[in-house]
Amino acid sequence: MNDIFADLKWRGLIFQTTADDHLPKWLNEKPRSVYAGFDPTADSLHVGSLLPLMLLRRFQKAGHRPIALVGGATGMIGDPSGKSAERNLLSVEQLEKNVAGIKAQVSKLVDFDDSPAGAKLVNNFDWMNTFTYLEFLRDVGKHFPVNVMMAKDSVRSRLEREDAGISYTEFSYMLLQAYDFVHLSKEYDCELQIGGSDQWGNITAGTELGRRMFQKQLYGMTCPLLTKADGTKMGKTESGAIWLSADRTSPYAFYQYWVNVADDDVSKCLRFLTELEHEEIESLDKSRADEPHQRASQKRLAEHLTQLIHGDEGLATAQRATDIFFGGTIEDMNDAQLGQIFADVPSSELSRERLAGEGLGVLDAFVEAGLAKSKGEARRVVTQGGAYVNNIRAESVDQSLTEKDLASETVLVLRSGKKKYALLRFQG
């Protein structure tokens, strides 16, 4: 058994526990079962979910048994924690699709084998749908004092808002999640629930329900939320959330997000999200202080997380795409990959006939792409050696571009100078 509590404390991952004095010894006595819940509001988890996922992974590597609970039932209601208003309820069909997507992602990070520490993945819809309303009130609800619910921050903050309030549906969420903990303790001898600090009220509701229903000691532990130095949530960009699914966020975009993390945030990310040893993290901290321009911490963070989430192939693709954006050779790429790399680059669409016969003159191409205002300006760029087609310097002002020059099925990548890119897309 590894001392996971000491590691989590060093990494700053312990925010609150229900038994500060007892929990370290309790965890080291024997393998325990520990669970974290995931809200199936989409068919993919995002960066915010990476923290509890990594916690489950850490517990498994320390010899404990992780349980990932997908909230198929609670997801139909919605957690009021941290929410200022009621959210839209999902259909059963959409929830099933979301649960399937999340299961696939969880399987990448924890091992579902037959060992004592083999992970379990459960869906609370499987046991909640066996209850009738009256049975749940009789068997569970009577053990849950309303004044306890009213005292929770997640409920009280909503009740105090004149413009929001809280429905009975969301008010019931805490009771359902509390019963999840009790059910898992009965079925899998699960005695510890982990989650973000915003889940403290729901977690302690579960420990209290276990005591009231079965006189059983259950434990809770929260970690800090994954936020930037300015207090805003990490994993958000102008274009939206950073997802763990390659279909929603490409490996290249995922890699680039971590490469561009601010110096003030990268140390926390290395501790919270990676499995790097303490010594390497401390060495990266020192190198960042001595040579911040090298961005060694960010590069190591991006490499580690991209490999973890997208595998060796995803990391290789992301690194190759990064190399291309900074002038590397473009080869064996398709339209979709180039679209991801140059997502923010201007593009123009031309008829494919322009590439037929003698082809499209390089000067015309630069004008069409908007990289030159006139053929005269394009001529100066070419003669000065600053014009590139697919990151290869243009041969001469008389160069013509044909279908054989396409970088992918339909795309030509043009560059003026070091970083001024534009795409020409040929259709028809």
Contacts in CASP RR format, 6 or more apart in sequence:
PFRMAT RR
TARGET T0000
AUTHOR 0000-0000-0000
METHOD contacts of the structure
MODEL  1
MNDIFADLKWRGLIFQTTADDHLPKWLNEKPRSVYAGFDPTADSLHVGSL
LPLMLLRRFQKAGHRPIALVGGATGMIGDPSGKSAERNLLSVEQLEKNVA
GIKAQVSKLVDFDDSPAGAKLVNNFDWMNTFTYLEFLRDVGKHFPVNVMM
AKDSVRSRLEREDAGISYTEFSYMLLQAYDFVHLSKEYDCELQIGGSDQW
GNITAGTELGRRMFQKQLYGMTCPLLTKADGTKMGKTESGAIWLSADRTS
PYAFYQYWVNVADDDVSKCLRFLTELEHEEIESLDKSRADEPHQRASQKR
LAEHLTQLIHGDEGLATAQRATDIFFGGTIEDMNDAQLGQIFADVPSSEL
SRERLAGEGLGVLDAFVEAGLAKSKGEARRVVTQGGAYVNNIRAESVDQS
LTEKDLASETVLVLRSGKKKYALLRFQG
1 27 0 8 1.000
1 28 0 8 1.000
1 30 0 8 1.000
1 31 0 8 1.000
1 62 0 8 1.000
1 63 0 8 1.000
2 61 0 8 1.000
2 62 0 8 1.000
2 63 0 8 1.000
3 24 0 8 1.000
3 28 0 8 1.000
3 62 0 8 1.000
4 27 0 8 1.000
4 58 0 8 1.000
4 59 0 8 1.000
4 62 0 8 1.000
4 64 0 8 1.000
5 14 0 8 1.000
5 23 0 8 1.000
5 24 0 8 1.000
5 27 0 8 1.000
5 28 0 8 1.000
6 24 0 8 1.000
7 58 0 8 1.000
7 62 0 8 1.000
8 14 0 8 1.000
8 55 0 8 1.000
8 58 0 8 1.000
8 223 0 8 1.000
10 271 0 8 1.000
10 278 0 8 1.000
11 271 0 8 1.000
11 272 0 8 1.000
12 223 0 8 1.000
12 224 0 8 1.000
12 271 0 8 1.000
12 272 0 8 1.000
13 55 0 8 1.000
13 223 0 8 1.000
13 224 0 8 1.000
13 271 0 8 1.000
13 272 0 8 1.000
14 221 0 8 1.000
14 223 0 8 1.000
15 196 0 8 1.000
15 197 0 8 1.000
15 222 0 8 1.000
15 223 0 8 1.000
15 224 0 8 1.000
16 197 0 8 1.000
16 200 0 8 1.000
16 221 0 8 1.000
16 222 0 8 1.000
17 23 0 8 1.000
17 219 0 8 1.000
17 220 0 8 1.000
17 221 0 8 1.000
17 222 0 8 1.000
18 203 0 8 1.000
18 204 0 8 1.000
18 207 0 8 1.000
18 218 0 8 1.000
18 219 0 8 1.000
18 220 0 8 1.000
18 221 0 8 1.000
19 26 0 8 1.000
19 219 0 8 1.000
19 220 0 8 1.000
23 219 0 8 1.000
23 221 0 8 1.000
26 32 0 8 1.000
26 219 0 8 1.000
27 64 0 8 1.000
27 192 0 8 1.000
31 63 0 8 1.000
31 64 0 8 1.000
31 65 0 8 1.000
31 116 0 8 1.000
31 117 0 8 1.000
32 64 0 8 1.000
32 65 0 8 1.000
32 191 0 8 1.000
32 192 0 8 1.000
33 64 0 8 1.000
33 65 0 8 1.000
33 66 0 8 1.000
33 67 0 8 1.000
33 184 0 8 1.000
33 188 0 8 1.000
33 189 0 8 1.000
33 190 0 8 1.000
33 191 0 8 1.000
33 192 0 8 1.000
34 56 0 8 1.000
34 59 0 8 1.000
34 64 0 8 1.000
34 65 0 8 1.000
34 66 0 8 1.000
34 67 0 8 1.000
34 190 0 8 1.000
34 191 0 8 1.000
34 192 0 8 1.000
34 193 0 8 1.000
34 194 0 8 1.000
35 66 0 8 1.000
35 67 0 8 1.000
35 68 0 8 1.000
35 69 0 8 1.000
35 181 0 8 1.000
35 184 0 8 1.000
35 190 0 8 1.000
35 192 0 8 1.000
35 193 0 8 1.000
35 194 0 8 1.000
36 52 0 8 1.000
36 53 0 8 1.000
36 55 0 8 1.000
36 56 0 8 1.000
36 66 0 8 1.000
36 67 0 8 1.000
36 68 0 8 1.000
36 69 0 8 1.000
36 193 0 8 1.000
36 194 0 8 1.000
36 195 0 8 1.000
37 52 0 8 1.000
37 68 0 8 1.000
37 69 0 8 1.000
37 70 0 8 1.000
37 71 0 8 1.000
37 180 0 8 1.000
37 195 0 8 1.000
38 45 0 8 1.000
38 49 0 8 1.000
38 52 0 8 1.000
38 53 0 8 1.000
38 68 0 8 1.000
38 69 0 8 1.000
38 70 0 8 1.000
38 71 0 8 1.000
38 102 0 8 1.000
38 106 0 8 1.000
39 71 0 8 1.000
39 74 0 8 1.000
39 75 0 8 1.000
39 78 0 8 1.000
39 79 0 8 1.000
40 70 0 8 1.000
40 71 0 8 1.000
40 72 0 8 1.000
40 75 0 8 1.000
40 90 0 8 1.000
40 95 0 8 1.000
40 98 0 8 1.000
40 99 0 8 1.000
40 102 0 8 1.000
41 75 0 8 1.000
41 87 0 8 1.000
41 90 0 8 1.000
41 98 0 8 1.000
42 98 0 8 1.000
42 243 0 8 1.000
43 97 0 8 1.000
43 98 0 8 1.000
43 100 0 8 1.000
43 101 0 8 1.000
43 102 0 8 1.000
43 245 0 8 1.000
44 101 0 8 1.000
44 102 0 8 1.000
44 105 0 8 1.000
44 243 0 8 1.000
44 244 0 8 1.000
44 245 0 8 1.000
44 247 0 8 1.000
44 248 0 8 1.000
45 53 0 8 1.000
45 102 0 8 1.000
45 105 0 8 1.000
45 106 0 8 1.000
45 243 0 8 1.000
45 244 0 8 1.000
45 245 0 8 1.000
46 235 0 8 1.000
46 241 0 8 1.000
46 242 0 8 1.000
46 243 0 8 1.000
46 244 0 8 1.000
47 226 0 8 1.000
47 234 0 8 1.000
47 235 0 8 1.000
47 241 0 8 1.000
47 242 0 8 1.000
47 243 0 8 1.000
47 244 0 8 1.000
47 257 0 8 1.000
48 226 0 8 1.000
48 233 0 8 1.000
48 234 0 8 1.000
48 235 0 8 1.000
49 244 0 8 1.000
50 226 0 8 1.000
50 244 0 8 1.000
50 273 0 8 1.000
50 305 0 8 1.000
50 309 0 8 1.000
51 196 0 8 1.000
51 223 0 8 1.000
51 225 0 8 1.000
51 226 0 8 1.000
51 272 0 8 1.000
51 273 0 8 1.000
52 194 0 8 1.000
52 195 0 8 1.000
52 196 0 8 1.000
52 223 0 8 1.000
53 68 0 8 1.000
53 105 0 8 1.000
53 106 0 8 1.000
53 109 0 8 1.000
53 110 0 8 1.000
54 109 0 8 1.000
54 272 0 8 1.000
54 273 0 8 1.000
54 275 0 8 1.000
55 194 0 8 1.000
55 195 0 8 1.000
55 223 0 8 1.000
56 66 0 8 1.000
56 67 0 8 1.000
56 68 0 8 1.000
56 109 0 8 1.000
56 110 0 8 1.000
56 119 0 8 1.000
56 194 0 8 1.000
57 66 0 8 1.000
57 109 0 8 1.000
57 110 0 8 1.000
57 275 0 8 1.000
58 275 0 8 1.000
59 65 0 8 1.000
59 66 0 8 1.000
59 194 0 8 1.000
60 66 0 8 1.000
60 110 0 8 1.000
60 111 0 8 1.000
60 117 0 8 1.000
60 118 0 8 1.000
60 119 0 8 1.000
61 275 0 8 1.000
63 116 0 8 1.000
63 117 0 8 1.000
64 117 0 8 1.000
65 116 0 8 1.000
65 117 0 8 1.000
65 118 0 8 1.000
65 119 0 8 1.000
65 120 0 8 1.000
65 188 0 8 1.000
66 110 0 8 1.000
66 117 0 8 1.000
66 118 0 8 1.000
66 119 0 8 1.000
66 120 0 8 1.000
67 119 0 8 1.000
67 120 0 8 1.000
67 121 0 8 1.000
67 122 0 8 1.000
67 184 0 8 1.000
67 188 0 8 1.000
67 190 0 8 1.000
68 106 0 8 1.000
68 110 0 8 1.000
68 119 0 8 1.000
68 120 0 8 1.000
68 121 0 8 1.000
68 122 0 8 1.000
69 121 0 8 1.000
69 122 0 8 1.000
69 123 0 8 1.000
69 124 0 8 1.000
69 180 0 8 1.000
69 184 0 8 1.000
70 99 0 8 1.000
70 102 0 8 1.000
70 103 0 8 1.000
70 121 0 8 1.000
70 122 0 8 1.000
70 123 0 8 1.000
70 124 0 8 1.000
71 99 0 8 1.000
71 123 0 8 1.000
71 124 0 8 1.000
71 125 0 8 1.000
71 180 0 8 1.000
72 95 0 8 1.000
72 99 0 8 1.000
72 123 0 8 1.000
72 124 0 8 1.000
72 125 0 8 1.000
73 123 0 8 1.000
73 124 0 8 1.000
73 125 0 8 1.000
73 128 0 8 1.000
73 129 0 8 1.000
73 176 0 8 1.000
74 124 0 8 1.000
74 128 0 8 1.000
74 173 0 8 1.000
74 176 0 8 1.000
74 177 0 8 1.000
74 180 0 8 1.000
75 90 0 8 1.000
75 95 0 8 1.000
76 89 0 8 1.000
76 90 0 8 1.000
76 92 0 8 1.000
76 95 0 8 1.000
76 125 0 8 1.000
77 89 0 8 1.000
77 169 0 8 1.000
77 170 0 8 1.000
77 172 0 8 1.000
77 173 0 8 1.000
77 176 0 8 1.000
78 87 0 8 1.000
78 89 0 8 1.000
78 169 0 8 1.000
78 170 0 8 1.000
78 173 0 8 1.000
79 154 0 8 1.000
79 170 0 8 1.000
79 173 0 8 1.000
79 177 0 8 1.000
79 202 0 8 1.000
80 154 0 8 1.000
80 155 0 8 1.000
80 158 0 8 1.000
80 166 0 8 1.000
80 170 0 8 1.000
80 171 0 8 1.000
80 173 0 8 1.000
81 154 0 8 1.000
81 198 0 8 1.000
81 199 0 8 1.000
81 201 0 8 1.000
81 202 0 8 1.000
82 154 0 8 1.000
82 157 0 8 1.000
82 198 0 8 1.000
83 158 0 8 1.000
84 158 0 8 1.000
84 161 0 8 1.000
84 164 0 8 1.000
85 164 0 8 1.000
86 164 0 8 1.000
86 166 0 8 1.000
86 167 0 8 1.000
86 169 0 8 1.000
86 170 0 8 1.000
89 169 0 8 1.000
90 98 0 8 1.000
95 125 0 8 1.000
99 123 0 8 1.000
101 245 0 8 1.000
103 121 0 8 1.000
105 244 0 8 1.000
105 245 0 8 1.000
106 119 0 8 1.000
106 121 0 8 1.000
107 121 0 8 1.000
108 308 0 8 1.000
108 309 0 8 1.000
109 308 0 8 1.000
110 118 0 8 1.000
110 119 0 8 1.000
111 117 0 8 1.000
111 118 0 8 1.000
111 119 0 8 1.000
112 118 0 8 1.000
112 119 0 8 1.000
112 120 0 8 1.000
112 121 0 8 1.000
113 119 0 8 1.000
120 188 0 8 1.000
122 184 0 8 1.000
124 176 0 8 1.000
124 180 0 8 1.000
124 183 0 8 1.000
127 183 0 8 1.000
128 176 0 8 1.000
128 179 0 8 1.000
131 139 0 8 1.000
140 175 0 8 1.000
140 179 0 8 1.000
140 182 0 8 1.000
140 209 0 8 1.000
140 213 0 8 1.000
141 175 0 8 1.000
143 209 0 8 1.000
143 212 0 8 1.000
143 213 0 8 1.000
144 175 0 8 1.000
144 178 0 8 1.000
144 205 0 8 1.000
144 209 0 8 1.000
144 212 0 8 1.000
148 205 0 8 1.000
148 208 0 8 1.000
149 155 0 8 1.000
149 171 0 8 1.000
149 174 0 8 1.000
149 175 0 8 1.000
149 205 0 8 1.000
150 156 0 8 1.000
150 159 0 8 1.000
152 174 0 8 1.000
152 201 0 8 1.000
152 202 0 8 1.000
152 205 0 8 1.000
153 200 0 8 1.000
153 201 0 8 1.000
154 174 0 8 1.000
154 198 0 8 1.000
154 201 0 8 1.000
154 202 0 8 1.000
155 166 0 8 1.000
155 171 0 8 1.000
155 174 0 8 1.000
158 164 0 8 1.000
158 165 0 8 1.000
158 166 0 8 1.000
158 170 0 8 1.000
159 165 0 8 1.000
159 166 0 8 1.000
173 202 0 8 1.000
174 201 0 8 1.000
174 202 0 8 1.000
174 205 0 8 1.000
175 205 0 8 1.000
177 202 0 8 1.000
177 205 0 8 1.000
177 206 0 8 1.000
178 202 0 8 1.000
178 205 0 8 1.000
178 206 0 8 1.000
178 208 0 8 1.000
178 209 0 8 1.000
178 210 0 8 1.000
179 206 0 8 1.000
179 209 0 8 1.000
181 190 0 8 1.000
181 193 0 8 1.000
181 203 0 8 1.000
181 206 0 8 1.000
181 207 0 8 1.000
181 209 0 8 1.000
181 210 0 8 1.000
181 218 0 8 1.000
182 206 0 8 1.000
182 209 0 8 1.000
182 210 0 8 1.000
182 213 0 8 1.000
182 214 0 8 1.000
182 218 0 8 1.000
184 190 0 8 1.000
185 191 0 8 1.000
185 210 0 8 1.000
185 214 0 8 1.000
185 216 0 8 1.000
185 218 0 8 1.000
186 214 0 8 1.000
191 216 0 8 1.000
191 217 0 8 1.000
191 218 0 8 1.000
191 219 0 8 1.000
192 218 0 8 1.000
192 219 0 8 1.000
192 220 0 8 1.000
192 221 0 8 1.000
193 203 0 8 1.000
193 206 0 8 1.000
193 207 0 8 1.000
193 218 0 8 1.000
193 219 0 8 1.000
193 220 0 8 1.000
193 221 0 8 1.000
194 220 0 8 1.000
194 221 0 8 1.000
194 222 0 8 1.000
194 223 0 8 1.000
195 203 0 8 1.000
195 221 0 8 1.000
195 222 0 8 1.000
195 223 0 8 1.000
196 222 0 8 1.000
196 223 0 8 1.000
196 224 0 8 1.000
196 225 0 8 1.000
197 222 0 8 1.000
197 223 0 8 1.000
197 224 0 8 1.000
197 225 0 8 1.000
198 225 0 8 1.000
199 222 0 8 1.000
200 222 0 8 1.000
203 220 0 8 1.000
203 221 0 8 1.000
203 222 0 8 1.000
204 220 0 8 1.000
206 218 0 8 1.000
207 218 0 8 1.000
207 219 0 8 1.000
207 220 0 8 1.000
210 216 0 8 1.000
210 218 0 8 1.000
211 217 0 8 1.000
211 218 0 8 1.000
223 272 0 8 1.000
224 272 0 8 1.000
225 233 0 8 1.000
226 233 0 8 1.000
226 234 0 8 1.000
226 235 0 8 1.000
226 272 0 8 1.000
226 273 0 8 1.000
227 233 0 8 1.000
227 234 0 8 1.000
228 234 0 8 1.000
228 262 0 8 1.000
228 264 0 8 1.000
228 265 0 8 1.000
229 262 0 8 1.000
229 264 0 8 1.000
229 265 0 8 1.000
234 265 0 8 1.000
234 269 0 8 1.000
235 241 0 8 1.000
235 242 0 8 1.000
235 257 0 8 1.000
236 242 0 8 1.000
237 257 0 8 1.000
241 249 0 8 1.000
242 249 0 8 1.000
242 253 0 8 1.000
242 254 0 8 1.000
242 257 0 8 1.000
243 249 0 8 1.000
244 309 0 8 1.000
246 254 0 8 1.000
246 310 0 8 1.000
246 314 0 8 1.000
249 257 0 8 1.000
250 318 0 8 1.000
250 340 0 8 1.000
251 306 0 8 1.000
251 310 0 8 1.000
251 314 0 8 1.000
251 315 0 8 1.000
251 317 0 8 1.000
251 318 0 8 1.000
251 321 0 8 1.000
252 317 0 8 1.000
252 318 0 8 1.000
252 321 0 8 1.000
252 322 0 8 1.000
252 337 0 8 1.000
252 340 0 8 1.000
252 341 0 8 1.000
253 340 0 8 1.000
253 343 0 8 1.000
254 305 0 8 1.000
254 306 0 8 1.000
254 309 0 8 1.000
254 310 0 8 1.000
254 318 0 8 1.000
255 302 0 8 1.000
255 303 0 8 1.000
255 306 0 8 1.000
255 315 0 8 1.000
255 318 0 8 1.000
255 319 0 8 1.000
255 321 0 8 1.000
255 322 0 8 1.000
256 302 0 8 1.000
256 318 0 8 1.000
256 322 0 8 1.000
257 302 0 8 1.000
258 269 0 8 1.000
258 298 0 8 1.000
258 301 0 8 1.000
258 302 0 8 1.000
258 305 0 8 1.000
258 306 0 8 1.000
259 295 0 8 1.000
259 298 0 8 1.000
259 299 0 8 1.000
259 301 0 8 1.000
259 302 0 8 1.000
259 322 0 8 1.000
260 298 0 8 1.000
261 269 0 8 1.000
261 298 0 8 1.000
261 301 0 8 1.000
263 288 0 8 1.000
263 292 0 8 1.000
263 297 0 8 1.000
266 288 0 8 1.000
266 297 0 8 1.000
266 298 0 8 1.000
266 301 0 8 1.000
267 281 0 8 1.000
267 284 0 8 1.000
267 285 0 8 1.000
267 288 0 8 1.000
267 297 0 8 1.000
269 301 0 8 1.000
270 276 0 8 1.000
270 281 0 8 1.000
270 284 0 8 1.000
270 297 0 8 1.000
270 300 0 8 1.000
270 301 0 8 1.000
271 281 0 8 1.000
273 301 0 8 1.000
273 305 0 8 1.000
274 281 0 8 1.000
274 301 0 8 1.000
274 304 0 8 1.000
274 305 0 8 1.000
275 304 0 8 1.000
275 308 0 8 1.000
276 284 0 8 1.000
276 300 0 8 1.000
276 304 0 8 1.000
280 300 0 8 1.000
284 296 0 8 1.000
284 297 0 8 1.000
284 300 0 8 1.000
285 297 0 8 1.000
287 294 0 8 1.000
287 296 0 8 1.000
287 297 0 8 1.000
288 296 0 8 1.000
288 297 0 8 1.000
302 318 0 8 1.000
303 315 0 8 1.000
303 319 0 8 1.000
306 314 0 8 1.000
306 315 0 8 1.000
306 318 0 8 1.000
307 314 0 8 1.000
307 315 0 8 1.000
310 317 0 8 1.000
310 318 0 8 1.000
317 337 0 8 1.000
321 337 0 8 1.000
321 340 0 8 1.000
321 341 0 8 1.000
324 330 0 8 1.000
324 333 0 8 1.000
324 341 0 8 1.000
324 391 0 8 1.000
325 341 0 8 1.000
325 342 0 8 1.000
325 421 0 8 1.000
326 419 0 8 1.000
327 388 0 8 1.000
327 391 0 8 1.000
327 415 0 8 1.000
328 391 0 8 1.000
329 391 0 8 1.000
329 392 0 8 1.000
330 338 0 8 1.000
330 390 0 8 1.000
330 391 0 8 1.000
330 407 0 8 1.000
330 413 0 8 1.000
333 407 0 8 1.000
333 408 0 8 1.000
334 408 0 8 1.000
334 409 0 8 1.000
335 408 0 8 1.000
335 409 0 8 1.000
335 410 0 8 1.000
335 411 0 8 1.000
337 408 0 8 1.000
338 407 0 8 1.000
338 408 0 8 1.000
338 411 0 8 1.000
338 413 0 8 1.000
338 423 0 8 1.000
339 411 0 8 1.000
339 423 0 8 1.000
342 413 0 8 1.000
342 421 0 8 1.000
342 423 0 8 1.000
345 421 0 8 1.000
345 422 0 8 1.000
345 423 0 8 1.000
346 369 0 8 1.000
346 370 0 8 1.000
346 422 0 8 1.000
346 423 0 8 1.000
347 422 0 8 1.000
347 423 0 8 1.000
347 424 0 8 1.000
347 425 0 8 1.000
348 368 0 8 1.000
348 369 0 8 1.000
348 370 0 8 1.000
348 422 0 8 1.000
348 423 0 8 1.000
348 424 0 8 1.000
348 425 0 8 1.000
349 424 0 8 1.000
349 425 0 8 1.000
349 426 0 8 1.000
349 427 0 8 1.000
350 360 0 8 1.000
350 368 0 8 1.000
350 424 0 8 1.000
350 425 0 8 1.000
350 426 0 8 1.000
350 427 0 8 1.000
351 426 0 8 1.000
351 427 0 8 1.000
351 428 0 8 1.000
352 403 0 8 1.000
352 410 0 8 1.000
352 426 0 8 1.000
352 427 0 8 1.000
352 428 0 8 1.000
353 428 0 8 1.000
354 360 0 8 1.000
354 426 0 8 1.000
355 401 0 8 1.000
355 402 0 8 1.000
355 403 0 8 1.000
355 405 0 8 1.000
355 406 0 8 1.000
355 426 0 8 1.000
356 402 0 8 1.000
356 403 0 8 1.000
357 402 0 8 1.000
358 400 0 8 1.000
359 400 0 8 1.000
359 401 0 8 1.000
359 402 0 8 1.000
360 368 0 8 1.000
360 400 0 8 1.000
360 401 0 8 1.000
360 402 0 8 1.000
361 399 0 8 1.000
361 400 0 8 1.000
361 401 0 8 1.000
362 378 0 8 1.000
362 382 0 8 1.000
362 387 0 8 1.000
362 389 0 8 1.000
362 394 0 8 1.000
362 397 0 8 1.000
362 398 0 8 1.000
362 399 0 8 1.000
362 400 0 8 1.000
362 401 0 8 1.000
363 372 0 8 1.000
363 375 0 8 1.000
363 376 0 8 1.000
363 378 0 8 1.000
363 379 0 8 1.000
363 382 0 8 1.000
363 397 0 8 1.000
364 375 0 8 1.000
364 378 0 8 1.000
365 389 0 8 1.000
365 401 0 8 1.000
365 412 0 8 1.000
365 414 0 8 1.000
365 424 0 8 1.000
366 372 0 8 1.000
366 378 0 8 1.000
366 381 0 8 1.000
366 382 0 8 1.000
366 387 0 8 1.000
366 414 0 8 1.000
366 416 0 8 1.000
367 373 0 8 1.000
367 374 0 8 1.000
367 375 0 8 1.000
367 378 0 8 1.000
368 424 0 8 1.000
369 414 0 8 1.000
369 422 0 8 1.000
369 423 0 8 1.000
369 424 0 8 1.000
370 422 0 8 1.000
371 378 0 8 1.000
371 381 0 8 1.000
371 414 0 8 1.000
371 415 0 8 1.000
371 416 0 8 1.000
371 420 0 8 1.000
371 422 0 8 1.000
372 378 0 8 1.000
372 381 0 8 1.000
372 416 0 8 1.000
378 387 0 8 1.000
379 397 0 8 1.000
381 387 0 8 1.000
381 416 0 8 1.000
381 417 0 8 1.000
382 394 0 8 1.000
382 396 0 8 1.000
382 397 0 8 1.000
382 399 0 8 1.000
383 397 0 8 1.000
385 393 0 8 1.000
385 394 0 8 1.000
386 393 0 8 1.000
386 394 0 8 1.000
386 416 0 8 1.000
386 417 0 8 1.000
387 393 0 8 1.000
387 394 0 8 1.000
387 414 0 8 1.000
387 415 0 8 1.000
387 416 0 8 1.000
387 417 0 8 1.000
388 394 0 8 1.000
388 414 0 8 1.000
388 415 0 8 1.000
388 416 0 8 1.000
388 417 0 8 1.000
389 399 0 8 1.000
389 401 0 8 1.000
389 405 0 8 1.000
389 412 0 8 1.000
389 413 0 8 1.000
389 414 0 8 1.000
390 405 0 8 1.000
390 407 0 8 1.000
390 412 0 8 1.000
390 413 0 8 1.000
391 413 0 8 1.000
391 415 0 8 1.000
401 412 0 8 1.000
405 412 0 8 1.000
406 412 0 8 1.000
406 426 0 8 1.000
407 413 0 8 1.000
410 425 0 8 1.000
410 426 0 8 1.000
410 427 0 8 1.000
411 423 0 8 1.000
411 424 0 8 1.000
411 425 0 8 1.000
411 426 0 8 1.000
412 423 0 8 1.000
412 424 0 8 1.000
412 426 0 8 1.000
413 421 0 8 1.000
413 423 0 8 1.000
414 421 0 8 1.000
414 422 0 8 1.000
414 423 0 8 1.000
414 424 0 8 1.000
415 421 0 8 1.000
415 422 0 8 1.000
416 422 0 8 1.000
END
